[in-house]
Amino acid sequence: MRGKEMKKVVGFGYHKTNAVYMRRFKNGKWESGKLVKEDQFSISVMAPALHYGQQCFEGLKAYLRKDGKVNLFRISDNARRFQSSCERLLMPQLPVEDFIEGVKATVLENKDFLPPYGTEGTLYIRPLMIGVGPKLGLGAADEFLFIVIVSPVGAYIGDPKPIKVVTSEYDRAAPFGTGDVKVGGNYAGSVFALEIAKKEGFQDVLFLDPKTHTKIEEVGAANFYGITFDNKYLTPKSPSILNSITNRALKTLAKDKLGLEVIEGDIYIDKMEHIKEAAACGTALLITPIGSITHLGKTFTFTDHEKIGPYSQQLKELLTGIQFGSIADPYGWITTIN
């Protein structure tokens, strides 16, 4: 599936492409990066990435414009967040310009896999770093691999209707753990709760704060926001929530373009009556409306539970318009490559 054969990508799955970017950190310094055709490689069975979870990753997308050029969205922010994740796990911080160089090289080498303009498909980009230097005892590796892999994707959730979510007794992250950085352990720890939610007929799980289980934190692998009846954009703030680049953009657009008051703070799960729209937001989910939240057997249904709410629809159109280049970018968010 590539080039003219790719009319529309359905779903959020992996499709092998032309090349993967790899760069090794060894003997205290970075070696030169290179593009390789294979998406498989060998590492020591004693790599800390396998035993102790010393690995982190990022998620961003490349967007094919109508004029054939390619847009990257807030890539410098991804690079800086990647540095924060690396620092948290005692991994070498890749310079921002080197992160961007690796991503650009990978996108250009796989440009034939960019879904056509107008299909809403994108080229998902997954940069990651793993500790590969063999180590038996608990501790940081002395050798690392930085990898960039891409795949054409469609919508993360195929059905555009609002999703039903349920709270969980399990936690995504500890109060002062690694919840604010993008490391694999956060996601591995959420899979069990998600599976329970799906078996109960829900599309996703809503995680509450790990200390009191009274405040909303994240929706599965995404941030949460709500729009109130008095036109406020509410989103949680906590040291155990990942700082979503998509949510940061939405907060700006909500304030500047829609005139909403943006408030970051506590959102109590038992006080939802003042919220008329709710959604999960992130690179993969984009803006996925939430129709209802079930907590301890009680279900709260939002006003527009059968379709995306009007404010969320406007935010989605503004965000995707900037990303695909049909709306001018006044913020300097876009990096365009030929």
C-alpha positions, -999 to +999 in steps of 0.1 A: +000+000+000+018+031-012+016+061-036-014+061-059-026+027-045-033+043-012-067+059-016-077+060+020-061+044+051-086+028+075-077+024+112-047+030+133-024+001+124+012-006+113+022-008+077+058-014+068+074+014+048+106+020+029+130+027+057+136+032+094+160+058+109+185+046+135+212+063+155+233+048+182+248+064+214+279+045+223+311+053+243+296+085+256+287+101+222+262+100+193+272+082+162+259+093+128+223+084+120+213+062+090+183+049+072+179+011+070+153-009+051+146-035+078+123-028+107+138-055+128+172-055+146+191-075+172+199-063+208+212-080+239+187-101+258+200-082+289+191-048+275+176-026+302+148-017+278+136-053+280+139-059+318+136-025+335+116-005+310+144+020+301+127+033+270+106+064+259+089+075+228+071+103+210+041+105+187+036+131+159+023+131+123+032+143+088+004+159+068+003+160+030-009+195+018-029+202-012+001+216-030+021+184-024+043+198+004+044+181+038+037+197+071+050+187+105+031+201+136+050+216+165+079+192+161+102+212+183+078+207+212+080+169+206+117+171+206+118+190+239+093+166+255+114+137+243+144+153+260+124+155+292+115+118+290+151+108+283+163+129+313+138+112+336+151+077+327+188+086+327+190+084+289+211+107+267+192+138+255+192+141+218+196+177+206+164+192+193+179+198+158+191+162+156+156+149+166+141+171+138+167+159+113+160+123+120+122+128+116+126+148+084+149+122+069+125+094+077+094+112+064+111+121+031+124+085+026+088+073+031+069+101+013+052+076-010+033+064+020+017+097+028-021+093+025-036+116-002-048+151+008-085+152+015-087+117+030-079+128+065-051+102+066-017+110+079+018+095+082+022+087+119+057+092+132+071+072+162+105+083+175+118+062+204+149+055+224+158+023+241+186+013+265+204-016+248+238-019+265+236-052+284+231-049+322+221-075+348+216-053+378+191-024+380+206+007+365+210+027+333+224+012+301+256+026+286+245+022+250+212+034+234+194+034+201+173+063+188+148+051+162+122+068+140+096+046+123+065+057+104+032+043+092+003+056+073-028+058+095-065+067+095-087+075+124-077+059+158-113+052+165-132+045+133-167+055+144-170+093+146-198+091+171-190+101+207-175+073+228-186+059+261-159+058+289-158+044+324-137+052+353-113+026+367-101+015+401-066+011+386-041+040+382-023+050+351+007+065+370+018+072+406+013+107+421+050+116+416+060+088+392+065+090+354+030+102+344+043+135+331+067+119+306+061+096+277+075+063+287+062+028+279+055+018+314+027+043+317+009+027+288+017-009+297+001-002+331-031+011+315-038-019+292-054-041+318-079-013+328-087-007+291-094-043+285-118-044+314-136-013+301-140-028+266-154-061+280-180-040+298-190-023+266-171+009+268-147+023+242-121+037+266-112+041+303-111+073+323-083+075+348-087+094+380-060+110+402-040+082+419-041+099+453-078+104+459-096+089+429-119+119+429-105+140+400-103+134+363-068+129+349-065+112+314-087+092+290-066+061+282-037+075+263-050+110+258-058+143+276-093+153+287-111+186+282-146+198+289-166+228+277-189+243+303-223+259+298-208+293+306-182+288+279-151+278+297-125+253+284-116+231+314-087+206+314-070+188+343-036+199+357-016+174+377+021+162+380+010+128+368-006+139+335+014+140+302+017+176+288-002+170+256+010+190+226-024+187+210-041+200+241-017+229+243-027+239+208-064+235+216-061+257+246-046+285+225-073+281+198-101+280+223-090+313+238-079+331+207-104+319+181-135+309+201-132+334+229-134+307+256-119+311+290-092+285+295-089+270+330-064+243+341-072+227+374-092+201+393-122+185+376-141+164+401-158+133+387-189+138+409-194+174+397-199+172+359-233+189+356-217+222+344-200+205+314-219+203+281-191+189+259-163+166+267-135+150+246-103+131+246-075+148+227-040+138+215-019+131+184-035+097+178-071+105+189-071+141+176-104+152+191-126+123+201-159+134+216-171+117+248-208+110+250-210+097+285-189+089+316-198+060+339-185+062+375-194+038+403-225+026+384-238+061+377-237+074+341-234+111+332-245+119+297-233+151+280-257+174+260-243+164+226-240+127+233-249+116+198-225+138+178-195+160+184-203+193+201-203+226+183-172+240+201-153+207+197-162+207+160-149+242+155-117+233+174-112+202+152-117+222+120-092+249+131-066+224+143-067+202+112-069+232+089-036+244+103-021+210+102-030+203+066-022+238+055-057+249+044-058+275+073-029+300+078-007+292+108-003+324+129+016+307+157+046+293+140+035+257+147+041+243+112+074+231+097+070+225+060+093+202+041+094+195+003 
